[in-house]
Amino acid sequence: MTSEQSGGGVGPSVEMRMAFWEFVVYVAACMAINALAIDIILPALPAMSAALSLVSENDRQNVVLIYVLGLGVSQLFFGPLADRFGRRPVLLLGFTIFAGASVACAAAFNFALLLLARLVQGIGAGAARALSISLVRDRFSGNEMGRVMSLVMMVFMIVPILAPSLGQLILFVAPWRWVFATLFLSALGLFFWTLLRLRESVRPEARLRFSVASVLGAYLQTFRNPMTLGYALAMGVVMGCLMAFIATAQQVFQDVYEVGAGFTLLFALIALFISVASFLNSRAVMRFGLRRVGHVALVGFVGTAALFSVLAWRGLLGLEEFIVLQGLLLFCFGFLGANFNALAMQPMGDIAGTAAAMVGFLSTTLGAVLGHFVGDGFDGSMLPLGLGYLGLGLLALLIAFVVRVLSRKQPVREVPV
């Protein structure tokens, strides 16, 4: 696999054990463990609620959202650690924490302990979330990074498509606690894949000194860059829509549309839209560029959210209309995710680990918080979701416009096609 010089600590001198496609699949797996940890439990939420005596149906959303909160906050610590000690040891630490927390989730005997274990599980997953982007940024930049991230997203999307069905299959043969045993085994597999196959991509002489001053300085550098900060915030706002959908999906499909066990298949059908978008984006970004593709997708997201809201307001959002429009929203998100991440990381090659941590923290934590507010407004009708999508989409569009103006003199690196 060839590498591109993209920062002071990485480049062609780093010999890779992995071929290109193994690297793509590995990074996708690091990202996908988060999707697995969220989506595989969706069919089990009613059983968890009954076993742990929950009163409010909306409370079950917290099993998803508190995981995402831990995922977001922990990246602030894993990023600097990775720039100081390297990517490999930090990934191994994260998978160890995740595996231990999975055991704790399976053993939890009340809802508070389950939420605490899920928070720790999300903290462990933060290493893979932050460093999966860093691993790509260590080797690629510009449109080429956008292309690789799109291929990663295309492979990654296999997991959220299949995860709910896997969770449903587990429930057919075992209690809900065995869902967490599956997460334990997944973390164990990634631990050994990292240990045996991943070479370190940050050379020892290029590792940053770890101190409070240096970490704060690196974070300040990301905040001072309008392109990095702006696209991270825009990504977080749109992520709030995705989190709201995931958190309410079980209630929407089984309580509103009463599809029963067909929930997992319909969820997979909608998730397929992101995978298709990621495949198309890997080609479109090389022809039209990161910024243009991302901004057009954001406009499409807002337009779709407006139509969603109007149909919900008029009471015309049946199951078929919901599947099509929610699928189109995720289709637009498939273009946004890889491109906005790549745009945010573009100026940060010299502190890729710390910058990826800040980008991940902002987008994930903001997404979890906004997703909680939108999801908590769910009242059995689809209008709160539609208005949440529309409002957050318009806010993201405003942020992207401001970033475009402020960073007009900051070029996006183009890679020849």
C-alpha positions as CSV (number, residue, x, y, z in Angstrom):
1,M,0.0,0.0,0.0
2,T,1.4,3.4,-0.9
3,S,1.1,6.3,1.5
4,E,1.0,10.0,1.0
5,Q,3.0,12.5,3.0
6,S,0.3,14.2,5.0
7,G,1.9,15.3,8.2
8,G,5.1,15.5,10.1
9,G,4.8,12.2,11.7
10,V,3.6,9.9,8.9
11,G,4.3,9.2,5.3
12,P,5.9,6.7,2.9
13,S,8.6,5.6,5.4
14,V,5.9,3.8,7.4
15,E,5.8,0.3,6.0
16,M,2.3,-1.2,6.1
17,R,1.5,-4.8,6.9
18,M,-2.0,-4.3,5.5
19,A,-2.9,-4.2,1.8
20,F,-5.1,-1.3,0.8
21,W,-8.4,-3.2,1.0
22,E,-7.5,-4.8,4.3
23,F,-6.8,-1.4,5.7
24,V,-10.1,-0.1,4.4
25,V,-12.0,-3.0,6.0
26,Y,-10.0,-2.6,9.3
27,V,-10.8,1.1,9.6
28,A,-14.4,0.3,8.7
29,A,-14.5,-2.3,11.5
30,C,-13.1,0.2,14.0
31,M,-15.9,2.6,13.1
32,A,-18.5,-0.1,12.8
33,I,-18.1,-1.4,16.4
34,N,-19.9,1.8,17.4
35,A,-22.8,1.2,15.0
36,L,-22.9,-2.4,16.2
37,A,-23.0,-1.3,19.9
38,I,-26.0,1.0,19.1
39,D,-28.0,-0.9,16.5
40,I,-27.8,-4.4,17.8
41,I,-29.6,-3.4,21.0
42,L,-32.5,-1.7,19.3
43,P,-34.7,-4.9,19.0
44,A,-33.8,-5.7,22.7
45,L,-35.0,-2.4,24.1
46,P,-38.5,-3.6,24.9
47,A,-37.1,-6.6,26.7
48,M,-34.6,-4.5,28.6
49,S,-37.4,-2.1,29.6
50,A,-39.5,-4.9,31.0
51,A,-36.7,-6.6,32.8
52,L,-35.4,-3.4,34.4
53,S,-38.9,-2.0,35.1
54,L,-38.8,1.2,33.1
55,V,-41.9,3.5,33.4
56,S,-41.5,5.8,30.5
57,E,-41.0,4.4,27.0
58,N,-38.8,7.4,26.0
59,D,-36.4,6.5,28.8
60,R,-35.2,3.5,26.8
61,Q,-33.6,6.0,24.3
62,N,-31.0,6.8,27.0
63,V,-29.4,3.4,26.5
64,V,-28.4,4.6,23.1
65,L,-27.7,8.3,23.8
66,I,-25.6,7.8,27.0
67,Y,-23.3,5.5,25.0
68,V,-22.9,8.2,22.3
69,L,-22.2,10.8,25.0
70,G,-19.3,8.6,26.4
71,L,-18.1,8.0,22.9
72,G,-17.9,11.7,22.2
73,V,-16.3,12.9,25.5
74,S,-13.6,10.2,25.6
75,Q,-12.1,11.3,22.3
76,L,-10.7,14.4,23.9
77,F,-8.4,12.1,25.9
78,F,-7.6,9.4,23.3
79,G,-6.6,11.9,20.6
80,P,-3.7,13.5,22.5
81,L,-2.7,10.1,23.9
82,A,-2.4,8.8,20.4
83,D,-0.3,11.7,19.2
84,R,2.0,11.0,22.2
85,F,2.2,7.2,22.4
86,G,1.1,6.2,18.9
87,R,-2.2,4.9,17.4
88,R,-1.7,1.2,18.2
89,P,-1.4,1.2,22.0
90,V,-4.4,3.6,22.4
91,L,-6.6,1.4,20.2
92,L,-5.7,-1.6,22.2
93,L,-6.6,0.2,25.4
94,G,-9.9,1.3,24.0
95,F,-10.9,-2.2,22.9
96,T,-10.0,-3.5,26.4
97,I,-12.2,-1.0,28.1
98,F,-15.0,-1.7,25.6
99,A,-14.8,-5.5,26.2
100,G,-14.9,-5.1,30.0
101,A,-17.8,-2.7,29.9
102,S,-19.7,-5.2,27.6
103,V,-19.4,-7.8,30.4
104,A,-20.7,-5.2,32.9
105,C,-23.7,-4.4,30.7
106,A,-24.6,-8.1,30.5
107,A,-24.4,-8.4,34.3
108,A,-26.3,-5.2,35.1
109,F,-29.3,-5.8,37.4
110,N,-30.9,-2.3,37.3
111,F,-31.2,0.5,34.8
112,A,-28.8,2.8,36.5
113,L,-26.0,0.2,36.4
114,L,-26.8,-0.5,32.8
115,L,-26.5,3.2,31.9
116,L,-23.2,3.4,33.8
117,A,-21.8,0.4,32.0
118,R,-23.0,1.8,28.6
119,L,-21.3,5.1,29.4
120,V,-18.0,3.3,30.1
121,Q,-18.5,1.2,26.9
122,G,-18.9,4.4,24.9
123,I,-15.7,5.7,26.5
124,G,-13.8,2.7,25.4
125,A,-15.2,3.0,21.9
126,G,-14.0,6.6,21.7
127,A,-10.5,5.3,20.8
128,A,-11.7,3.6,17.7
129,R,-13.9,6.5,16.8
130,A,-11.2,9.1,17.0
131,L,-8.3,7.1,15.6
132,S,-10.1,5.5,12.7
133,I,-10.2,8.9,11.1
134,S,-6.6,9.6,12.2
135,L,-5.4,6.3,10.6
136,V,-6.8,7.5,7.3
137,R,-5.4,11.1,7.7
138,D,-2.0,9.7,8.5
139,R,-1.8,8.2,5.0
140,F,-4.1,10.4,2.8
141,S,-5.2,14.0,2.4
142,G,-7.5,16.1,0.2
143,N,-9.9,14.4,-2.2
144,E,-8.0,11.2,-1.9
145,M,-8.8,11.1,1.8
146,G,-12.5,11.8,1.0
147,R,-12.4,8.8,-1.5
148,V,-10.8,6.5,1.1
149,M,-13.3,7.6,3.8
150,S,-16.1,6.9,1.4
151,L,-14.9,3.4,0.7
152,V,-14.6,2.9,4.5
153,M,-18.1,4.2,5.0
154,M,-19.4,1.9,2.2
155,V,-17.9,-1.2,4.0
156,F,-18.9,0.2,7.4
157,M,-22.5,0.5,6.4
158,I,-22.8,-3.3,6.2
159,V,-22.9,-3.4,10.0
160,P,-25.8,-1.0,10.7
161,I,-27.8,-2.7,7.9
162,L,-27.3,-6.2,9.5
163,A,-27.0,-5.3,13.2
164,P,-30.7,-5.0,14.1
165,S,-31.4,-8.3,12.4
166,L,-28.5,-9.9,14.3
167,G,-29.9,-8.5,17.5
168,Q,-33.4,-9.9,16.6
169,L,-31.8,-13.3,15.8
170,I,-30.0,-13.4,19.2
171,L,-33.4,-12.7,20.9
172,F,-34.9,-15.6,19.2
173,V,-32.5,-18.0,20.8
174,A,-31.2,-16.3,24.0
175,P,-32.1,-13.5,26.5
176,W,-31.3,-9.9,25.8
177,R,-28.1,-10.0,27.9
178,W,-26.4,-12.1,25.2
179,V,-26.5,-9.1,22.9
180,F,-23.7,-7.7,25.0
181,A,-21.8,-10.9,24.8
182,T,-21.7,-10.4,21.0
183,L,-20.2,-6.9,21.6
184,F,-17.6,-8.5,23.9
185,L,-16.5,-10.9,21.2
186,S,-16.4,-8.1,18.6
187,A,-14.0,-6.1,20.8
188,L,-11.9,-9.1,21.4
189,G,-11.6,-9.7,17.6
190,L,-10.6,-6.1,16.9
191,F,-8.0,-6.2,19.8
192,F,-6.2,-9.1,18.2
193,W,-6.5,-7.7,14.7
194,T,-4.9,-4.5,15.9
195,L,-2.2,-6.4,17.8
196,L,-1.2,-8.7,15.0
197,R,-1.7,-6.7,11.8
198,L,-1.6,-2.9,12.4
199,R,1.7,-1.2,12.2
200,E,2.2,2.1,14.0
201,S,1.8,5.1,11.6
202,V,3.4,7.8,13.9
203,R,7.2,7.7,13.9
204,P,8.7,7.9,17.4
205,E,10.6,11.1,16.6
206,A,7.4,12.8,15.5
207,R,5.3,12.0,18.5
208,L,4.1,15.1,20.4
209,R,5.2,15.8,24.0
210,F,2.3,15.1,26.3
211,S,1.5,17.9,28.7
212,V,-1.5,19.9,29.6
213,A,-0.1,23.0,27.9
214,S,0.7,21.1,24.6
215,V,-2.8,19.4,24.6
216,L,-4.6,22.7,25.2
217,G,-2.4,24.3,22.6
218,A,-3.3,21.7,20.0
219,Y,-7.0,22.0,20.9
220,L,-6.8,25.7,20.6
221,Q,-5.3,25.3,17.2
222,T,-8.3,23.3,16.0
223,F,-10.7,25.9,17.5
224,R,-8.9,28.8,15.8
225,N,-9.3,27.1,12.4
226,P,-12.7,28.1,11.0
227,M,-12.7,25.2,8.5
228,T,-12.0,22.5,11.2
229,L,-14.3,24.0,13.8
230,G,-17.1,24.9,11.4
231,Y,-17.4,21.6,9.6
232,A,-17.1,19.7,12.9
233,L,-20.1,21.7,14.3
234,A,-22.1,21.3,11.1
235,M,-21.4,17.6,11.2
236,G,-22.6,17.5,14.8
237,V,-25.8,19.3,14.1
238,V,-26.7,16.9,11.3
239,M,-25.6,14.0,13.5
240,G,-28.3,15.1,15.9
241,C,-30.9,14.1,13.2
242,L,-29.3,10.7,12.8
243,M,-29.2,10.1,16.6
244,A,-32.8,11.1,16.9
245,F,-33.8,8.6,14.2
246,I,-31.8,5.7,15.8
247,A,-33.0,6.5,19.3
248,T,-36.7,6.5,18.2
249,A,-36.5,3.9,15.4
250,Q,-37.9,1.0,17.5
251,Q,-40.8,3.2,18.8
252,V,-41.6,4.6,15.3
253,F,-41.6,1.2,13.5
254,Q,-43.2,-0.9,16.2
255,D,-45.5,1.5,18.0
256,V,-46.5,4.0,15.3
257,Y,-46.5,1.8,12.2
258,E,-47.0,-1.5,14.0
259,V,-44.7,-3.5,11.8
260,G,-43.7,-6.0,14.5
261,A,-40.6,-8.1,13.8
262,G,-40.4,-6.5,10.4
263,F,-38.8,-3.5,12.1
264,T,-35.3,-4.9,11.6
265,L,-35.7,-5.5,7.9
266,L,-37.2,-2.0,7.3
267,F,-34.4,-0.4,9.4
268,A,-31.9,-2.3,7.2
269,L,-33.6,-1.0,4.1
270,I,-33.3,2.6,5.2
271,A,-29.7,2.1,6.3
272,L,-28.9,0.8,2.8
273,F,-29.4,4.3,1.5
274,I,-26.2,5.5,3.3
275,S,-24.2,2.6,1.9
276,V,-25.3,3.5,-1.7
277,A,-24.4,7.2,-1.0
278,S,-21.0,6.3,0.3
279,F,-20.2,4.3,-2.8
280,L,-21.3,7.1,-5.1
281,N,-19.5,9.6,-3.0
282,S,-16.2,7.8,-3.5
283,R,-16.5,8.6,-7.2
284,A,-18.2,12.0,-7.0
285,V,-15.7,13.5,-4.7
286,M,-12.8,12.8,-7.1
287,R,-14.7,14.6,-9.8
288,F,-16.4,17.5,-8.1
289,G,-14.4,18.0,-4.8
290,L,-15.2,17.6,-1.1
291,R,-16.8,20.9,-0.5
292,R,-19.1,21.0,-3.5
293,V,-20.5,17.5,-3.0
294,G,-20.9,18.0,0.8
295,H,-22.7,21.3,0.4
296,V,-25.1,20.0,-2.3
297,A,-25.9,17.1,-0.1
298,L,-26.7,19.4,2.8
299,V,-29.1,21.4,0.6
300,G,-30.8,18.1,-0.4
301,F,-31.1,17.1,3.3
302,V,-32.9,20.4,4.2
303,G,-35.2,20.0,1.2
304,T,-36.1,16.5,2.1
305,A,-36.6,17.4,5.8
306,A,-39.0,20.2,4.7
307,L,-41.1,17.7,2.7
308,F,-41.0,15.3,5.6
309,S,-42.4,18.0,7.9
310,V,-45.1,19.1,5.6
311,L,-46.4,15.5,5.1
312,A,-46.2,14.8,8.8
313,W,-48.2,18.0,9.5
314,R,-50.9,17.1,7.0
315,G,-51.1,13.5,8.4
316,L,-49.9,12.1,5.0
317,L,-46.7,10.4,6.2
318,G,-47.6,6.7,5.9
319,L,-45.1,3.9,6.3
320,E,-44.1,4.0,2.6
321,E,-43.6,7.7,2.6
322,F,-41.6,7.5,5.8
323,I,-39.3,4.9,4.5
324,V,-38.6,6.8,1.3
325,L,-38.0,10.2,2.9
326,Q,-36.0,8.8,5.9
327,G,-34.0,6.9,3.4
328,L,-33.4,10.0,1.3
329,L,-32.3,11.9,4.5
330,L,-29.7,9.1,5.2
331,F,-28.7,9.1,1.5
332,C,-27.8,12.8,1.9
333,F,-26.1,12.0,5.2
334,G,-23.9,9.4,3.4
335,F,-22.4,12.2,1.3
336,L,-22.1,14.6,4.3
337,G,-20.3,12.3,6.8
338,A,-17.2,11.4,4.9
339,N,-16.8,14.8,3.2
340,F,-17.3,17.1,6.2
341,N,-15.0,14.9,8.3
342,A,-12.3,15.2,5.6
343,L,-12.8,18.9,5.2
344,A,-12.5,19.4,9.0
345,M,-9.3,17.3,9.1
346,Q,-7.7,18.8,6.0
347,P,-5.7,21.6,7.7
348,M,-4.7,19.4,10.7
349,G,-2.1,16.9,9.3
350,D,0.5,17.8,12.0
351,I,-1.8,17.0,14.9
352,A,-4.1,14.5,13.2
353,G,-4.8,12.5,16.4
354,T,-5.7,15.5,18.6
355,A,-7.6,17.2,15.8
356,A,-9.6,14.0,15.0
357,A,-10.4,13.8,18.7
358,M,-11.7,17.3,18.8
359,V,-13.7,16.8,15.6
360,G,-15.1,13.6,16.9
361,F,-15.9,15.1,20.3
362,L,-17.8,18.1,18.8
363,S,-19.7,16.1,16.2
364,T,-20.6,13.1,18.4
365,T,-21.4,14.9,21.7
366,L,-23.3,17.6,19.9
367,G,-25.2,14.9,18.0
368,A,-26.0,13.1,21.2
369,V,-27.3,16.2,23.0
370,L,-29.4,17.4,20.0
371,G,-30.6,13.9,19.3
372,H,-31.8,13.6,22.9
373,F,-33.9,16.8,22.6
374,V,-35.4,15.8,19.3
375,G,-36.0,12.2,20.4
376,D,-37.5,13.3,23.8
377,G,-40.1,15.3,21.9
378,F,-41.4,12.2,20.3
379,D,-45.1,11.9,21.2
380,G,-46.3,9.2,18.9
381,S,-46.6,11.4,15.9
382,M,-43.9,12.1,13.2
383,L,-44.1,15.9,13.2
384,P,-41.6,16.5,16.1
385,L,-39.0,14.4,14.2
386,G,-39.7,16.2,11.0
387,L,-39.4,19.7,12.6
388,G,-36.2,18.5,14.4
389,Y,-34.7,17.4,11.1
390,L,-35.6,20.7,9.4
391,G,-34.4,23.0,12.1
392,L,-31.1,21.2,12.6
393,G,-30.6,21.0,8.8
394,L,-31.1,24.7,8.4
395,L,-28.7,25.4,11.3
396,A,-26.1,23.1,9.6
397,L,-26.6,24.9,6.3
398,L,-26.0,28.3,8.0
399,I,-22.8,27.0,9.6
400,A,-21.5,25.7,6.3
401,F,-22.2,29.0,4.6
402,V,-20.3,30.9,7.3
403,V,-17.4,28.5,7.1
404,R,-17.3,28.9,3.3
405,V,-17.0,32.7,3.7
406,L,-14.4,32.6,6.5
407,S,-12.3,29.9,4.9
408,R,-12.4,31.2,1.3
409,K,-8.7,31.8,1.3
410,Q,-7.9,28.4,2.8
411,P,-7.7,26.0,-0.2
412,V,-9.0,22.4,-0.1
413,R,-6.1,20.3,-1.3
414,E,-7.0,18.6,-4.6
415,V,-5.5,15.3,-5.6
416,P,-5.2,14.8,-9.3
417,V,-7.7,12.4,-10.8
